[in-house]
Amino acid sequence: MIEQGEKRRPVALITGASSGIGREFARRLARNGYDVVLAARRTRRIQELARELEQRHRIRATAIQADLSATNSVKQVYSEVVGKNIEIR
């Protein structure tokens, strides 16, 4: 929750965040002060990355398990983001 007067950071949604280029995008965005939503199939890996980024860069990182090749997975990610009151900006 953002307190009154607190500056809001930009928020980025990164798919494929458990490895490769998605993981590196997440690290760079966090280093540049973005909060991040990490979406990937490998729950443990994105949860570990979320903890790493929060501790190292003092940002908010949210992990969402999703296989974006599956039917309705985009709707599932959207629903989770909305349900957590996260505004991608």
Biopython code that builds the backbone (N, CA, C, O; Angstrom):
import numpy as np
from Bio.PDB.StructureBuilder import StructureBuilder

atoms = [
    (1, "MET", "N", (0.834, -1.171, 0.000)),
    (1, "MET", "CA", (0.000, 0.000, 0.000)),
    (1, "MET", "C", (0.883, 1.240, 0.000)),
    (1, "MET", "O", (1.880, 1.294, 0.719)),
    (2, "ILE", "N", (0.533, 2.199, -0.775)),
    (2, "ILE", "CA", (1.296, 3.443, -0.875)),
    (2, "ILE", "C", (0.700, 4.456, 0.097)),
    (2, "ILE", "O", (-0.500, 4.730, 0.071)),
    (3, "GLU", "N", (1.538, 4.992, 0.934)),
    (3, "GLU", "CA", (1.108, 5.989, 1.907)),
    (3, "GLU", "C", (0.942, 7.339, 1.222)),
    (3, "GLU", "O", (1.554, 7.606, 0.188)),
    (4, "GLN", "N", (0.106, 8.182, 1.814)),
    (4, "GLN", "CA", (-0.113, 9.521, 1.271)),
    (4, "GLN", "C", (1.213, 10.276, 1.237)),
    (4, "GLN", "O", (1.959, 10.288, 2.216)),
    (5, "GLY", "N", (1.493, 10.898, 0.111)),
    (5, "GLY", "CA", (2.721, 11.656, -0.050)),
    (5, "GLY", "C", (3.900, 10.828, -0.519)),
    (5, "GLY", "O", (4.935, 11.383, -0.889)),
    (6, "GLU", "N", (3.763, 9.512, -0.513)),
    (6, "GLU", "CA", (4.852, 8.645, -0.969)),
    (6, "GLU", "C", (4.895, 8.645, -2.487)),
    (6, "GLU", "O", (3.858, 8.532, -3.141)),
    (7, "LYS", "N", (6.081, 8.769, -3.046)),
    (7, "LYS", "CA", (6.234, 8.771, -4.497)),
    (7, "LYS", "C", (6.026, 7.359, -5.040)),
    (7, "LYS", "O", (6.562, 6.390, -4.504)),
    (8, "ARG", "N", (5.244, 7.260, -6.108)),
    (8, "ARG", "CA", (4.975, 5.965, -6.728)),
    (8, "ARG", "C", (6.027, 5.678, -7.781)),
    (8, "ARG", "O", (6.341, 6.524, -8.618)),
    (9, "ARG", "N", (6.560, 4.477, -7.724)),
    (9, "ARG", "CA", (7.544, 4.057, -8.717)),
    (9, "ARG", "C", (6.815, 3.483, -9.931)),
    (9, "ARG", "O", (5.686, 3.006, -9.818)),
    (10, "PRO", "N", (7.469, 3.535, -11.087)),
    (10, "PRO", "CA", (6.890, 2.848, -12.246)),
    (10, "PRO", "C", (6.883, 1.340, -11.991)),
    (10, "PRO", "O", (7.709, 0.823, -11.239)),
    (11, "VAL", "N", (5.947, 0.652, -12.624)),
    (11, "VAL", "CA", (5.806, -0.798, -12.452)),
    (11, "VAL", "C", (5.880, -1.451, -13.824)),
    (11, "VAL", "O", (5.193, -1.033, -14.757)),
    (12, "ALA", "N", (6.718, -2.482, -13.943)),
    (12, "ALA", "CA", (6.869, -3.208, -15.206)),
    (12, "ALA", "C", (6.436, -4.655, -15.026)),
    (12, "ALA", "O", (6.717, -5.266, -13.994)),
    (13, "LEU", "N", (5.762, -5.200, -16.015)),
    (13, "LEU", "CA", (5.395, -6.615, -16.062)),
    (13, "LEU", "C", (6.387, -7.317, -16.977)),
    (13, "LEU", "O", (6.517, -6.961, -18.148)),
    (14, "ILE", "N", (7.089, -8.317, -16.444)),
    (14, "ILE", "CA", (8.086, -9.048, -17.229)),
    (14, "ILE", "C", (7.639, -10.500, -17.347)),
    (14, "ILE", "O", (7.456, -11.188, -16.343)),
    (15, "THR", "N", (7.466, -10.955, -18.574)),
    (15, "THR", "CA", (7.119, -12.351, -18.803)),
    (15, "THR", "C", (8.406, -13.131, -19.085)),
    (15, "THR", "O", (9.397, -12.574, -19.556)),
    (16, "GLY", "N", (8.366, -14.423, -18.789)),
    (16, "GLY", "CA", (9.566, -15.237, -18.972)),
    (16, "GLY", "C", (10.664, -14.837, -18.007)),
    (16, "GLY", "O", (11.847, -14.941, -18.333)),
    (17, "ALA", "N", (10.283, -14.379, -16.819)),
    (17, "ALA", "CA", (11.232, -13.793, -15.871)),
    (17, "ALA", "C", (12.080, -14.818, -15.124)),
    (17, "ALA", "O", (12.988, -14.434, -14.387)),
    (18, "SER", "N", (11.813, -16.099, -15.294)),
    (18, "SER", "CA", (12.571, -17.084, -14.520)),
    (18, "SER", "C", (13.961, -17.355, -15.085)),
    (18, "SER", "O", (14.797, -17.942, -14.398)),
    (19, "SER", "N", (14.225, -16.942, -16.323)),
    (19, "SER", "CA", (15.546, -17.195, -16.900)),
    (19, "SER", "C", (15.793, -16.280, -18.098)),
    (19, "SER", "O", (14.903, -15.569, -18.565)),
    (20, "GLY", "N", (17.019, -16.327, -18.568)),
    (20, "GLY", "CA", (17.391, -15.648, -19.804)),
    (20, "GLY", "C", (17.143, -14.162, -19.813)),
    (20, "GLY", "O", (17.362, -13.465, -18.822)),
    (21, "ILE", "N", (16.675, -13.684, -20.972)),
    (21, "ILE", "CA", (16.497, -12.251, -21.168)),
    (21, "ILE", "C", (15.430, -11.671, -20.244)),
    (21, "ILE", "O", (15.553, -10.527, -19.807)),
    (22, "GLY", "N", (14.387, -12.439, -19.938)),
    (22, "GLY", "CA", (13.364, -11.955, -19.013)),
    (22, "GLY", "C", (13.939, -11.687, -17.633)),
    (22, "GLY", "O", (13.623, -10.673, -17.011)),
    (23, "ARG", "N", (14.776, -12.585, -17.157)),
    (23, "ARG", "CA", (15.428, -12.424, -15.849)),
    (23, "ARG", "C", (16.326, -11.186, -15.847)),
    (23, "ARG", "O", (16.336, -10.429, -14.876)),
    (24, "GLU", "N", (17.074, -10.979, -16.924)),
    (24, "GLU", "CA", (17.962, -9.819, -17.014)),
    (24, "GLU", "C", (17.176, -8.513, -17.117)),
    (24, "GLU", "O", (17.571, -7.506, -16.530)),
    (25, "PHE", "N", (16.067, -8.522, -17.857)),
    (25, "PHE", "CA", (15.208, -7.331, -17.905)),
    (25, "PHE", "C", (14.728, -6.984, -16.492)),
    (25, "PHE", "O", (14.752, -5.820, -16.094)),
    (26, "ALA", "N", (14.294, -7.994, -15.743)),
    (26, "ALA", "CA", (13.821, -7.764, -14.376)),
    (26, "ALA", "C", (14.921, -7.147, -13.521)),
    (26, "ALA", "O", (14.666, -6.198, -12.780)),
    (27, "ARG", "N", (16.114, -7.663, -13.613)),
    (27, "ARG", "CA", (17.234, -7.132, -12.821)),
    (27, "ARG", "C", (17.546, -5.679, -13.203)),
    (27, "ARG", "O", (17.762, -4.836, -12.332)),
    (28, "ARG", "N", (17.568, -5.397, -14.493)),
    (28, "ARG", "CA", (17.881, -4.028, -14.927)),
    (28, "ARG", "C", (16.795, -3.038, -14.526)),
    (28, "ARG", "O", (17.091, -1.934, -14.070)),
    (29, "LEU", "N", (15.547, -3.434, -14.695)),
    (29, "LEU", "CA", (14.450, -2.544, -14.324)),
    (29, "LEU", "C", (14.450, -2.281, -12.819)),
    (29, "LEU", "O", (14.249, -1.146, -12.388)),
    (30, "ALA", "N", (14.674, -3.321, -12.022)),
    (30, "ALA", "CA", (14.738, -3.147, -10.562)),
    (30, "ALA", "C", (15.905, -2.241, -10.180)),
    (30, "ALA", "O", (15.766, -1.375, -9.315)),
    (31, "ARG", "N", (17.034, -2.437, -10.813)),
    (31, "ARG", "CA", (18.205, -1.596, -10.555)),
    (31, "ARG", "C", (17.905, -0.129, -10.879)),
    (31, "ARG", "O", (18.451, 0.775, -10.247)),
    (32, "ASN", "N", (17.037, 0.099, -11.862)),
    (32, "ASN", "CA", (16.663, 1.460, -12.259)),
    (32, "ASN", "C", (15.450, 1.988, -11.490)),
    (32, "ASN", "O", (14.893, 3.026, -11.849)),
    (33, "GLY", "N", (15.041, 1.280, -10.434)),
    (33, "GLY", "CA", (13.996, 1.788, -9.552)),
    (33, "GLY", "C", (12.575, 1.391, -9.878)),
    (33, "GLY", "O", (11.639, 1.935, -9.293)),
    (34, "TYR", "N", (12.385, 0.465, -10.787)),
    (34, "TYR", "CA", (11.038, -0.007, -11.116)),
    (34, "TYR", "C", (10.600, -1.081, -10.124)),
    (34, "TYR", "O", (11.404, -1.921, -9.719)),
    (35, "ASP", "N", (9.335, -1.055, -9.736)),
    (35, "ASP", "CA", (8.722, -2.226, -9.131)),
    (35, "ASP", "C", (8.462, -3.189, -10.278)),
    (35, "ASP", "O", (8.270, -2.757, -11.415)),
    (36, "VAL", "N", (8.452, -4.489, -9.997)),
    (36, "VAL", "CA", (8.292, -5.454, -11.076)),
    (36, "VAL", "C", (7.266, -6.523, -10.720)),
    (36, "VAL", "O", (7.130, -6.927, -9.565)),
    (37, "VAL", "N", (6.554, -6.966, -11.743)),
    (37, "VAL", "CA", (5.695, -8.135, -11.661)),
    (37, "VAL", "C", (6.361, -9.179, -12.542)),
    (37, "VAL", "O", (6.546, -8.972, -13.741)),
    (38, "LEU", "N", (6.720, -10.305, -11.931)),
    (38, "LEU", "CA", (7.462, -11.359, -12.625)),
    (38, "LEU", "C", (6.513, -12.500, -12.946)),
    (38, "LEU", "O", (5.936, -13.103, -12.041)),
    (39, "ALA", "N", (6.350, -12.797, -14.211)),
    (39, "ALA", "CA", (5.474, -13.886, -14.630)),
    (39, "ALA", "C", (6.305, -14.941, -15.342)),
    (39, "ALA", "O", (7.083, -14.632, -16.244)),
    (40, "ALA", "N", (6.129, -16.205, -14.923)),
    (40, "ALA", "CA", (6.846, -17.322, -15.547)),
    (40, "ALA", "C", (6.253, -18.630, -15.051)),
    (40, "ALA", "O", (5.461, -18.658, -14.109)),
    (41, "ARG", "N", (6.652, -19.705, -15.703)),
    (41, "ARG", "CA", (6.170, -21.039, -15.326)),
    (41, "ARG", "C", (6.816, -21.551, -14.042)),
    (41, "ARG", "O", (6.169, -22.248, -13.260)),
    (42, "ARG", "N", (8.058, -21.220, -13.824)),
    (42, "ARG", "CA", (8.826, -21.799, -12.711)),
    (42, "ARG", "C", (8.644, -20.959, -11.437)),
    (42, "ARG", "O", (9.335, -19.963, -11.223)),
    (43, "THR", "N", (7.709, -21.386, -10.618)),
    (43, "THR", "CA", (7.343, -20.635, -9.412)),
    (43, "THR", "C", (8.540, -20.376, -8.510)),
    (43, "THR", "O", (8.783, -19.235, -8.118)),
    (44, "ARG", "N", (9.281, -21.408, -8.179)),
    (44, "ARG", "CA", (10.397, -21.257, -7.243)),
    (44, "ARG", "C", (11.411, -20.241, -7.745)),
    (44, "ARG", "O", (11.908, -19.420, -6.974)),
    (45, "ARG", "N", (11.716, -20.294, -9.024)),
    (45, "ARG", "CA", (12.723, -19.379, -9.580)),
    (45, "ARG", "C", (12.268, -17.921, -9.567)),
    (45, "ARG", "O", (13.066, -17.027, -9.283)),
    (46, "ILE", "N", (11.004, -17.676, -9.870)),
    (46, "ILE", "CA", (10.565, -16.270, -9.845)),
    (46, "ILE", "C", (10.378, -15.775, -8.412)),
    (46, "ILE", "O", (10.551, -14.584, -8.150)),
    (47, "GLN", "N", (10.031, -16.656, -7.490)),
    (47, "GLN", "CA", (9.953, -16.246, -6.089)),
    (47, "GLN", "C", (11.345, -15.901, -5.557)),
    (47, "GLN", "O", (11.510, -14.917, -4.836)),
    (48, "GLU", "N", (12.332, -16.702, -5.910)),
    (48, "GLU", "CA", (13.711, -16.408, -5.504)),
    (48, "GLU", "C", (14.189, -15.090, -6.107)),
    (48, "GLU", "O", (14.822, -14.285, -5.424)),
    (49, "LEU", "N", (13.888, -14.871, -7.380)),
    (49, "LEU", "CA", (14.270, -13.623, -8.038)),
    (49, "LEU", "C", (13.566, -12.434, -7.383)),
    (49, "LEU", "O", (14.181, -11.388, -7.174)),
    (50, "ALA", "N", (12.290, -12.588, -7.062)),
    (50, "ALA", "CA", (11.544, -11.504, -6.411)),
    (50, "ALA", "C", (12.207, -11.126, -5.088)),
    (50, "ALA", "O", (12.385, -9.941, -4.808)),
    (51, "ARG", "N", (12.572, -12.110, -4.275)),
    (51, "ARG", "CA", (13.243, -11.826, -2.997)),
    (51, "ARG", "C", (14.578, -11.128, -3.218)),
    (51, "ARG", "O", (14.907, -10.162, -2.529)),
    (52, "GLU", "N", (15.347, -11.630, -4.193)),
    (52, "GLU", "CA", (16.649, -11.023, -4.504)),
    (52, "GLU", "C", (16.494, -9.552, -4.876)),
    (52, "GLU", "O", (17.210, -8.694, -4.359)),
    (53, "LEU", "N", (15.559, -9.269, -5.772)),
    (53, "LEU", "CA", (15.385, -7.893, -6.248)),
    (53, "LEU", "C", (14.884, -6.966, -5.146)),
    (53, "LEU", "O", (15.322, -5.820, -5.051)),
    (54, "GLU", "N", (13.975, -7.453, -4.320)),
    (54, "GLU", "CA", (13.479, -6.627, -3.214)),
    (54, "GLU", "C", (14.596, -6.294, -2.228)),
    (54, "GLU", "O", (14.717, -5.151, -1.786)),
    (55, "GLN", "N", (15.402, -7.279, -1.889)),
    (55, "GLN", "CA", (16.488, -7.057, -0.928)),
    (55, "GLN", "C", (17.581, -6.171, -1.510)),
    (55, "GLN", "O", (18.059, -5.251, -0.847)),
    (56, "ARG", "N", (17.970, -6.444, -2.731)),
    (56, "ARG", "CA", (19.085, -5.720, -3.340)),
    (56, "ARG", "C", (18.729, -4.294, -3.734)),
    (56, "ARG", "O", (19.543, -3.384, -3.577)),
    (57, "HIS", "N", (17.511, -4.091, -4.246)),
    (57, "HIS", "CA", (17.161, -2.787, -4.829)),
    (57, "HIS", "C", (16.050, -2.052, -4.089)),
    (57, "HIS", "O", (15.676, -0.942, -4.468)),
    (58, "ARG", "N", (15.527, -2.667, -3.040)),
    (58, "ARG", "CA", (14.469, -2.042, -2.233)),
    (58, "ARG", "C", (13.268, -1.619, -3.071)),
    (58, "ARG", "O", (12.735, -0.519, -2.923)),
    (59, "ILE", "N", (12.866, -2.515, -3.942)),
    (59, "ILE", "CA", (11.682, -2.302, -4.771)),
    (59, "ILE", "C", (10.653, -3.354, -4.374)),
    (59, "ILE", "O", (10.934, -4.226, -3.552)),
    (60, "ARG", "N", (9.474, -3.270, -4.954)),
    (60, "ARG", "CA", (8.440, -4.277, -4.732)),
    (60, "ARG", "C", (8.449, -5.225, -5.930)),
    (60, "ARG", "O", (8.347, -4.789, -7.077)),
    (61, "ALA", "N", (8.571, -6.515, -5.658)),
    (61, "ALA", "CA", (8.562, -7.526, -6.719)),
    (61, "ALA", "C", (7.462, -8.538, -6.417)),
    (61, "ALA", "O", (7.403, -9.100, -5.323)),
    (62, "THR", "N", (6.606, -8.757, -7.388)),
    (62, "THR", "CA", (5.491, -9.688, -7.242)),
    (62, "THR", "C", (5.682, -10.836, -8.225)),
    (62, "THR", "O", (5.868, -10.615, -9.422)),
    (63, "ALA", "N", (5.637, -12.068, -7.711)),
    (63, "ALA", "CA", (5.804, -13.257, -8.555)),
    (63, "ALA", "C", (4.435, -13.856, -8.868)),
    (63, "ALA", "O", (3.616, -14.062, -7.972)),
    (64, "ILE", "N", (4.198, -14.132, -10.152)),
    (64, "ILE", "CA", (2.954, -14.764, -10.588)),
    (64, "ILE", "C", (3.311, -15.957, -11.465)),
    (64, "ILE", "O", (3.951, -15.808, -12.506)),
    (65, "GLN", "N", (2.893, -17.136, -11.035)),
    (65, "GLN", "CA", (3.150, -18.346, -11.815)),
    (65, "GLN", "C", (2.155, -18.384, -12.964)),
    (65, "GLN", "O", (0.945, -18.303, -12.751)),
    (66, "ALA", "N", (2.672, -18.509, -14.189)),
    (66, "ALA", "CA", (1.807, -18.570, -15.367)),
    (66, "ALA", "C", (2.573, -19.154, -16.540)),
    (66, "ALA", "O", (3.742, -18.836, -16.756)),
    (67, "ASP", "N", (1.906, -20.001, -17.284)),
    (67, "ASP", "CA", (2.446, -20.523, -18.540)),
    (67, "ASP", "C", (1.705, -19.782, -19.646)),
    (67, "ASP", "O", (0.572, -20.128, -19.981)),
    (68, "LEU", "N", (2.335, -18.781, -20.202)),
    (68, "LEU", "CA", (1.642, -17.918, -21.153)),
    (68, "LEU", "C", (1.324, -18.587, -22.484)),
    (68, "LEU", "O", (0.665, -17.989, -23.335)),
    (69, "SER", "N", (1.780, -19.807, -22.672)),
    (69, "SER", "CA", (1.379, -20.550, -23.870)),
    (69, "SER", "C", (0.030, -21.243, -23.660)),
    (69, "SER", "O", (-0.562, -21.748, -24.614)),
    (70, "ALA", "N", (-0.453, -21.269, -22.422)),
    (70, "ALA", "CA", (-1.721, -21.931, -22.101)),
    (70, "ALA", "C", (-2.897, -20.985, -22.328)),
    (70, "ALA", "O", (-2.792, -19.777, -22.114)),
    (71, "THR", "N", (-4.000, -21.550, -22.760)),
    (71, "THR", "CA", (-5.229, -20.791, -22.958)),
    (71, "THR", "C", (-5.647, -20.132, -21.647)),
    (71, "THR", "O", (-5.579, -20.755, -20.588)),
    (72, "ASN", "N", (-6.069, -18.901, -21.715)),
    (72, "ASN", "CA", (-6.550, -18.110, -20.580)),
    (72, "ASN", "C", (-5.464, -17.669, -19.597)),
    (72, "ASN", "O", (-5.784, -17.037, -18.590)),
    (73, "SER", "N", (-4.205, -17.976, -19.854)),
    (73, "SER", "CA", (-3.162, -17.589, -18.896)),
    (73, "SER", "C", (-2.983, -16.075, -18.827)),
    (73, "SER", "O", (-2.683, -15.532, -17.764)),
    (74, "VAL", "N", (-3.163, -15.399, -19.948)),
    (74, "VAL", "CA", (-3.038, -13.937, -19.930)),
    (74, "VAL", "C", (-4.141, -13.347, -19.054)),
    (74, "VAL", "O", (-3.900, -12.409, -18.295)),
    (75, "LYS", "N", (-5.350, -13.896, -19.158)),
    (75, "LYS", "CA", (-6.452, -13.443, -18.307)),
    (75, "LYS", "C", (-6.142, -13.715, -16.839)),
    (75, "LYS", "O", (-6.473, -12.902, -15.976)),
    (76, "GLN", "N", (-5.516, -14.841, -16.552)),
    (76, "GLN", "CA", (-5.151, -15.186, -15.182)),
    (76, "GLN", "C", (-4.145, -14.177, -14.624)),
    (76, "GLN", "O", (-4.293, -13.714, -13.493)),
    (77, "VAL", "N", (-3.127, -13.836, -15.411)),
    (77, "VAL", "CA", (-2.129, -12.853, -14.972)),
    (77, "VAL", "C", (-2.807, -11.506, -14.745)),
    (77, "VAL", "O", (-2.563, -10.847, -13.735)),
    (78, "TYR", "N", (-3.641, -11.107, -15.667)),
    (78, "TYR", "CA", (-4.370, -9.842, -15.542)),
    (78, "TYR", "C", (-5.196, -9.825, -14.253)),
    (78, "TYR", "O", (-5.164, -8.852, -13.499)),
    (79, "SER", "N", (-5.934, -10.908, -14.009)),
    (79, "SER", "CA", (-6.772, -10.986, -12.811)),
    (79, "SER", "C", (-5.946, -10.889, -11.537)),
    (79, "SER", "O", (-6.352, -10.226, -10.583)),
    (80, "GLU", "N", (-4.791, -11.543, -11.514)),
    (80, "GLU", "CA", (-3.933, -11.476, -10.325)),
    (80, "GLU", "C", (-3.374, -10.075, -10.116)),
    (80, "GLU", "O", (-3.320, -9.588, -8.987)),
    (81, "VAL", "N", (-2.959, -9.426, -11.200)),
    (81, "VAL", "CA", (-2.436, -8.067, -11.096)),
    (81, "VAL", "C", (-3.529, -7.128, -10.567)),
    (81, "VAL", "O", (-3.285, -6.342, -9.652)),
    (82, "VAL", "N", (-4.712, -7.212, -11.135)),
    (82, "VAL", "CA", (-5.830, -6.366, -10.688)),
    (82, "VAL", "C", (-6.199, -6.701, -9.239)),
    (82, "VAL", "O", (-6.443, -5.801, -8.435)),
    (83, "GLY", "N", (-6.239, -7.996, -8.909)),
    (83, "GLY", "CA", (-6.588, -8.421, -7.563)),
    (83, "GLY", "C", (-5.605, -7.946, -6.501)),
    (83, "GLY", "O", (-5.978, -7.794, -5.338)),
    (84, "LYS", "N", (-4.373, -7.714, -6.882)),
    (84, "LYS", "CA", (-3.351, -7.232, -5.954)),
    (84, "LYS", "C", (-3.230, -5.715, -5.990)),
    (84, "LYS", "O", (-2.334, -5.139, -5.373)),
    (85, "ASN", "N", (-4.144, -5.070, -6.721)),
    (85, "ASN", "CA", (-4.147, -3.597, -6.845)),
    (85, "ASN", "C", (-2.834, -3.050, -7.382)),
    (85, "ASN", "O", (-2.336, -2.028, -6.911)),
    (86, "ILE", "N", (-2.286, -3.731, -8.362)),
    (86, "ILE", "CA", (-1.038, -3.277, -8.997)),
    (86, "ILE", "C", (-1.420, -2.579, -10.296)),
    (86, "ILE", "O", (-2.197, -3.103, -11.095)),
    (87, "GLU", "N", (-0.866, -1.403, -10.490)),
    (87, "GLU", "CA", (-1.102, -0.646, -11.720)),
    (87, "GLU", "C", (0.193, -0.658, -12.536)),
    (87, "GLU", "O", (1.189, -0.057, -12.132)),
    (88, "ILE", "N", (0.179, -1.338, -13.678)),
    (88, "ILE", "CA", (1.341, -1.389, -14.552)),
    (88, "ILE", "C", (1.453, -0.023, -15.222)),
    (88, "ILE", "O", (0.527, 0.420, -15.902)),
    (89, "ARG", "N", (2.610, 0.654, -15.022)),
    (89, "ARG", "CA", (2.796, 1.995, -15.574)),
    (89, "ARG", "C", (4.256, 2.285, -15.764)),
    (89, "ARG", "O", (4.616, 3.370, -16.221)),
]
sb = StructureBuilder()
sb.init_structure("model")
sb.init_model(0)
sb.init_chain("A")
sb.init_seg("    ")
for serial, (resi, resn, name, xyz) in enumerate(atoms, 1):
    if name == "N":
        sb.init_residue(resn, " ", resi, " ")
    sb.init_atom(name, np.array(xyz, "f"), 0.0, 1.0, " ", f" {name:<3s}", serial, name[0])
structure = sb.get_structure()
